[in-house]
């Protein structure tokens, strides 16, 4: 369990089109086997410690004739940024993927006193 011991809790969110490979016959559409897309996301405002980050697909455009496979995660999470990682494999053909994210964590409080 991650405990957040602060009176200042911050929630940030956003969305990113990870790829749109249908129009230019990119690797997620025309390729096969293991494929991966990574996108580093900078938080608009930094957290004071590593936040909890959730990622979810908000648009999934795929070929209906192939198997649907995917792995979506958030990696390398710091106070200032994280990386969205999308993986697929086999014969899966993906035209477009859009991902939404939410980060929840401690933020600085301008009214807090630093007595240290």
VOPATI-503317 format. One record per residue: residue in three letters; x, y, z of N, C-alpha, C, O in turn. Coordinates in steps of 0.05 Angstrom, whole numbers, plus 5000, padded with zeros to 4 digits. Atoms other than C-alpha are relative to their C-alpha. Layout:
// residues N
{node ala, {X, Y, Z}, {X, Y, Z}, {X, Y, Z}, {X, Y, Z}}
...
***
This chain:
// residues 116
{node unk, {5017, 4977, 5000}, {5000, 5000, 5000}, {5018, 5025, 5000}, {5038, 5026, 5015}}
{node unk, {4986, 4974, 5001}, {5025, 5069, 4983}, {4985, 5019, 5018}, {4961, 5025, 5013}}
{node unk, {5013, 4980, 4983}, {5010, 5118, 5039}, {5009, 5028, 4993}, {5033, 5032, 4988}}
{node unk, {4993, 4972, 5006}, {5007, 5192, 5024}, {4994, 5016, 5025}, {4970, 5020, 5032}}
{node unk, {5003, 4986, 4975}, {5019, 5231, 5087}, {5003, 5030, 4996}, {5024, 5042, 5002}}
{node unk, {4999, 4972, 5006}, {5003, 5301, 5065}, {4972, 5011, 4999}, {4952, 4997, 4995}}
{node unk, {5026, 4987, 5004}, {4947, 5351, 5064}, {4997, 5010, 4972}, {4975, 5020, 4964}}
{node unk, {5000, 4990, 5027}, {4965, 5369, 4993}, {5002, 4976, 4981}, {5024, 4966, 4976}}
{node unk, {5001, 5022, 5019}, {4944, 5316, 4944}, {4994, 5011, 4972}, {4976, 5028, 4968}}
{node unk, {5003, 4990, 5028}, {4951, 5329, 4869}, {4991, 4978, 4982}, {5000, 4955, 4984}}
{node unk, {5009, 5018, 5021}, {4916, 5296, 4811}, {5004, 5013, 4974}, {4994, 5035, 4969}}
{node unk, {4996, 4989, 5027}, {4939, 5307, 4740}, {4992, 4978, 4980}, {4993, 4954, 4986}}
{node unk, {5009, 5020, 5021}, {4914, 5274, 4676}, {5006, 5011, 4973}, {5010, 5035, 4969}}
{node unk, {4996, 4991, 5027}, {4923, 5276, 4602}, {4994, 4977, 4981}, {4986, 4955, 4989}}
{node unk, {5005, 5020, 5021}, {4916, 5238, 4536}, {5021, 5004, 4978}, {5029, 5026, 4973}}
{node unk, {4980, 5000, 5022}, {4964, 5220, 4480}, {4993, 4980, 4979}, {4986, 4957, 4985}}
{node unk, {5002, 5019, 5022}, {4956, 5189, 4412}, {5028, 4987, 4998}, {5047, 5000, 4991}}
{node unk, {4974, 5013, 5000}, {5011, 5137, 4416}, {5010, 4995, 4971}, {5034, 4998, 4966}}
{node unk, {4993, 5004, 5028}, {5010, 5120, 4342}, {4975, 4999, 4983}, {4953, 4994, 4993}}
{node unk, {5021, 5002, 5021}, {4968, 5123, 4279}, {5014, 4988, 4976}, {5022, 5003, 4958}}
{node unk, {4983, 5014, 5020}, {5001, 5071, 4234}, {4985, 4991, 4975}, {4998, 4982, 4956}}
{node unk, {5016, 5009, 5023}, {4944, 5056, 4185}, {5007, 5016, 4975}, {5011, 5005, 4954}}
{node unk, {4996, 4983, 5023}, {4955, 5116, 4140}, {5027, 4998, 4987}, {5029, 5002, 4962}}
{node unk, {4973, 5002, 5012}, {5030, 5106, 4130}, {5011, 4972, 5001}, {5035, 4968, 4997}}
{node unk, {4992, 5028, 5000}, {5032, 5030, 4136}, {5023, 4995, 5020}, {5042, 4980, 5014}}
{node unk, {4979, 5002, 4979}, {5073, 5035, 4200}, {5001, 4973, 5012}, {4985, 4955, 5006}}
{node unk, {4995, 5027, 4990}, {5098, 4976, 4241}, {4978, 4988, 5016}, {4975, 4964, 5016}}
{node unk, {5022, 5012, 4985}, {5038, 4968, 4286}, {4978, 4990, 4981}, {4962, 4972, 4989}}
{node unk, {5020, 5009, 5019}, {4994, 4960, 4224}, {5012, 4979, 4981}, {4999, 4959, 4976}}
{node unk, {4989, 5018, 5021}, {5040, 4926, 4174}, {5019, 4979, 5011}, {5025, 4960, 4997}}
{node unk, {4980, 5018, 4989}, {5089, 4891, 4220}, {4988, 4975, 5013}, {4964, 4972, 5014}}
{node unk, {5008, 5023, 4985}, {5086, 4826, 4258}, {5021, 4994, 5021}, {5043, 5005, 5020}}
{node unk, {4981, 5007, 4979}, {5120, 4795, 4318}, {5000, 5021, 5022}, {4982, 5038, 5023}}
{node unk, {4999, 4981, 4978}, {5141, 4835, 4380}, {5004, 5028, 4990}, {5022, 5034, 4974}}
{node unk, {4998, 4972, 5006}, {5130, 4910, 4373}, {4994, 5016, 5025}, {4979, 5008, 5042}}
{node unk, {5002, 4984, 4976}, {5134, 4966, 4423}, {5000, 5030, 4993}, {5015, 5038, 4975}}
{node unk, {5000, 4971, 5002}, {5118, 5041, 4428}, {5004, 5011, 5028}, {4990, 5002, 5046}}
{node unk, {4996, 4987, 4975}, {5144, 5084, 4484}, {4996, 5030, 4997}, {5005, 5042, 4977}}
{node unk, {5004, 4971, 5000}, {5124, 5156, 4500}, {5005, 5011, 5027}, {4991, 5004, 5046}}
{node unk, {4995, 4987, 4975}, {5154, 5197, 4555}, {4980, 5024, 5004}, {4976, 5039, 4985}}
{node unk, {5020, 4979, 4993}, {5103, 5243, 4589}, {5011, 5016, 5023}, {5017, 5005, 5044}}
{node unk, {4992, 4983, 4978}, {5124, 5303, 4631}, {4975, 5011, 5014}, {4956, 5019, 5001}}
{node unk, {5022, 4989, 4985}, {5077, 5324, 4686}, {5000, 5030, 4997}, {5022, 5043, 4998}}
{node unk, {5001, 4971, 5002}, {5053, 5396, 4678}, {5012, 5014, 5025}, {5025, 5035, 5023}}
{node unk, {4988, 4990, 4976}, {5073, 5407, 4751}, {5012, 4976, 5015}, {5000, 4955, 5015}}
{node unk, {4988, 5023, 4987}, {5121, 5363, 4791}, {4986, 4992, 5026}, {4974, 5009, 5039}}
{node unk, {5009, 5010, 4974}, {5100, 5320, 4849}, {5024, 5002, 5019}, {5046, 5005, 5010}}
{node unk, {4978, 5000, 4981}, {5141, 5319, 4914}, {5011, 4973, 5005}, {5033, 4970, 5016}}
{node unk, {4991, 5028, 4998}, {5148, 5243, 4912}, {4988, 4986, 4976}, {4971, 4996, 4962}}
{node unk, {5010, 5015, 5022}, {5135, 5189, 4861}, {4970, 4996, 5002}, {4961, 4985, 5022}}
{node unk, {5030, 5004, 4999}, {5060, 5190, 4844}, {4992, 4972, 4991}, {5008, 4957, 4981}}
{node unk, {5012, 5024, 5011}, {5015, 5132, 4829}, {4989, 5007, 4972}, {4974, 5027, 4970}}
{node unk, {5009, 4994, 5028}, {5002, 5130, 4753}, {4984, 4977, 4989}, {4992, 4954, 4991}}
{node unk, {5016, 5020, 5014}, {4947, 5093, 4717}, {4997, 5008, 4971}, {4994, 5032, 4965}}
{node unk, {5003, 4996, 5029}, {4942, 5086, 4641}, {4978, 4983, 4990}, {4974, 4960, 5000}}
{node unk, {5023, 5015, 5012}, {4882, 5064, 4600}, {4997, 5007, 4971}, {5002, 5030, 4963}}
{node unk, {5005, 4994, 5028}, {4865, 5058, 4527}, {4973, 5014, 4997}, {4953, 5005, 5008}}
{node unk, {5025, 4986, 5005}, {4813, 5109, 4505}, {4992, 4998, 4970}, {4969, 5006, 4963}}
{node unk, {5007, 5005, 5028}, {4816, 5093, 4430}, {5017, 4976, 4991}, {5041, 4976, 4993}}
{node unk, {4986, 5024, 5010}, {4833, 5025, 4400}, {4987, 4994, 4973}, {4965, 4985, 4971}}
{node unk, {5009, 5004, 5027}, {4827, 5019, 4324}, {5017, 4977, 4989}, {5041, 4980, 4986}}
{node unk, {4985, 5024, 5007}, {4846, 4949, 4301}, {4987, 4985, 4976}, {4964, 4990, 4969}}
{node unk, {5010, 5017, 5021}, {4839, 4899, 4245}, {4984, 4977, 5013}, {4994, 4964, 5032}}
{node unk, {5017, 5021, 4988}, {4783, 4849, 4260}, {5007, 4972, 4990}, {4996, 4953, 5000}}
{node unk, {4993, 5026, 5010}, {4816, 4793, 4221}, {5023, 4987, 5014}, {5030, 4964, 5008}}
{node unk, {4977, 5012, 4986}, {4875, 4782, 4268}, {4994, 5000, 5030}, {4975, 5012, 5040}}
{node unk, {5002, 5002, 4971}, {4883, 4765, 4342}, {5006, 5027, 5013}, {5023, 5042, 5003}}
{node unk, {4996, 4975, 4985}, {4879, 4823, 4391}, {5018, 4994, 5024}, {5011, 4979, 5042}}
{node unk, {4981, 5003, 4978}, {4940, 4826, 4437}, {5011, 5027, 5008}, {5018, 5043, 4990}}
{node unk, {4987, 4975, 4992}, {4967, 4883, 4479}, {5008, 4998, 5029}, {4996, 4984, 5045}}
{node unk, {4991, 4996, 4973}, {5004, 4901, 4541}, {5005, 5030, 5003}, {5021, 5042, 4988}}
{node unk, {4997, 4971, 4996}, {4999, 4973, 4568}, {5008, 5005, 5028}, {4997, 4993, 5047}}
{node unk, {4990, 4994, 4973}, {5038, 5000, 4627}, {5013, 5027, 5002}, {5018, 5040, 4982}}
{node unk, {4985, 4976, 4995}, {5070, 5060, 4659}, {5026, 4991, 5013}, {5026, 4976, 5032}}
{node unk, {4973, 5007, 4990}, {5145, 5054, 4672}, {5016, 5025, 5006}, {5009, 5047, 4998}}
{node unk, {4981, 4978, 4994}, {5202, 5097, 4698}, {4986, 5025, 5012}, {4990, 5047, 5003}}
{node unk, {5016, 4978, 4988}, {5156, 5139, 4742}, {5018, 5015, 5020}, {5030, 5003, 5037}}
{node unk, {4986, 4982, 4981}, {5189, 5198, 4777}, {4981, 5023, 5007}, {4958, 5024, 4999}}
{node unk, {5016, 4977, 4992}, {5165, 5263, 4808}, {4993, 5018, 4976}, {4974, 5034, 4978}}
{node unk, {5003, 4981, 5022}, {5170, 5298, 4740}, {4989, 4987, 4974}, {4980, 5002, 4956}}
{node unk, {5009, 5012, 5025}, {5152, 5247, 4687}, {4996, 4969, 5003}, {5002, 4958, 5024}}
{node unk, {5002, 5029, 5002}, {5136, 5175, 4667}, {5000, 4992, 4971}, {4999, 5009, 4953}}
{node unk, {5000, 5010, 5027}, {5137, 5131, 4605}, {4976, 4981, 4996}, {4973, 4962, 5010}}
{node unk, {5021, 5018, 5008}, {5076, 5100, 4572}, {5013, 4979, 4982}, {5028, 4985, 4963}}
{node unk, {4989, 5021, 5017}, {5095, 5032, 4543}, {4977, 4982, 4990}, {4961, 4972, 5005}}
{node unk, {5020, 5017, 5013}, {5050, 4995, 4493}, {5015, 4978, 4985}, {5033, 4984, 4969}}
{node unk, {4987, 5023, 5014}, {5069, 4926, 4468}, {4978, 4983, 4987}, {4956, 4980, 4997}}
{node unk, {5016, 5020, 5012}, {5038, 4877, 4420}, {5018, 4979, 4987}, {5042, 4983, 4987}}
{node unk, {4984, 5022, 5012}, {5061, 4813, 4385}, {4983, 4984, 4981}, {4959, 4988, 4979}}
{node unk, {5014, 5018, 5018}, {5042, 4759, 4336}, {4990, 5015, 4975}, {5004, 5032, 4964}}
{node unk, {5011, 4988, 5025}, {4997, 4778, 4277}, {4981, 5023, 5005}, {4968, 5032, 4987}}
{node unk, {5017, 4978, 4993}, {4960, 4834, 4314}, {5005, 5024, 4982}, {5029, 5032, 4978}}
{node unk, {4998, 4976, 5017}, {4946, 4894, 4268}, {4984, 5022, 5013}, {4960, 5021, 5016}}
{node unk, {5012, 4977, 4986}, {4933, 4960, 4302}, {5003, 5025, 4983}, {5026, 5032, 4975}}
{node unk, {4999, 4976, 5016}, {4915, 5023, 4264}, {5007, 5024, 5018}, {5024, 5040, 5011}}
{node unk, {4996, 4977, 4983}, {4912, 5073, 4322}, {4996, 4992, 5029}, {4979, 4975, 5036}}
{node unk, {5005, 5003, 4971}, {4918, 5075, 4398}, {5003, 5027, 5013}, {5023, 5041, 5008}}
{node unk, {4998, 4976, 4984}, {4903, 5133, 4443}, {4998, 4991, 5029}, {4982, 4974, 5036}}
{node unk, {4998, 5007, 4972}, {4920, 5129, 4517}, {4993, 5024, 5018}, {5002, 5046, 5012}}
{node unk, {5004, 4979, 4980}, {4894, 5169, 4576}, {5014, 4992, 5026}, {5017, 4968, 5031}}
{node unk, {4985, 5006, 4975}, {4932, 5174, 4642}, {4990, 5018, 5022}, {4980, 5040, 5018}}
{node unk, {5005, 4985, 4976}, {4920, 5197, 4713}, {5022, 4995, 5020}, {5030, 4972, 5024}}
{node unk, {4979, 5002, 4979}, {4974, 5211, 4765}, {4989, 5013, 5026}, {4978, 5035, 5025}}
{node unk, {5010, 4991, 4974}, {4957, 5219, 4839}, {5024, 4998, 5019}, {5037, 4978, 5022}}
{node unk, {4977, 5000, 4981}, {5009, 5240, 4891}, {5002, 5025, 5016}, {4986, 5044, 5013}}
{node unk, {4995, 4977, 4983}, {5037, 5289, 4940}, {5010, 5023, 4984}, {5027, 5020, 4966}}
{node unk, {4991, 4975, 5012}, {5047, 5361, 4918}, {5008, 5019, 5022}, {4999, 5017, 5045}}
{node unk, {4992, 4981, 4980}, {5080, 5419, 4953}, {4977, 5018, 5007}, {4959, 5023, 4991}}
{node unk, {5021, 4983, 4989}, {5037, 5463, 4996}, {5013, 5027, 5007}, {5029, 5028, 5025}}
{node unk, {4988, 4973, 4996}, {5054, 5538, 4993}, {4995, 5010, 5029}, {5010, 5027, 5039}}
{node unk, {5007, 4991, 4974}, {5021, 5547, 5061}, {5014, 4983, 5022}, {5013, 4990, 5046}}
{node unk, {4987, 5017, 4980}, {5062, 5491, 5096}, {5026, 5013, 5009}, {5040, 5026, 4993}}
{node unk, {4976, 4989, 4989}, {5118, 5513, 5142}, {5022, 4979, 4999}, {5017, 4956, 5004}}
{node unk, {4977, 5017, 5000}, {5187, 5484, 5135}, {5015, 5006, 5026}, {5029, 5026, 5028}}
{node unk, {4988, 4996, 4974}, {5210, 5476, 5207}, {5026, 4984, 5004}, {5036, 4981, 5026}}
{node unk, {4977, 5017, 4998}, {5270, 5433, 5191}, {5024, 5015, 4996}, {5046, 5004, 4997}}
***
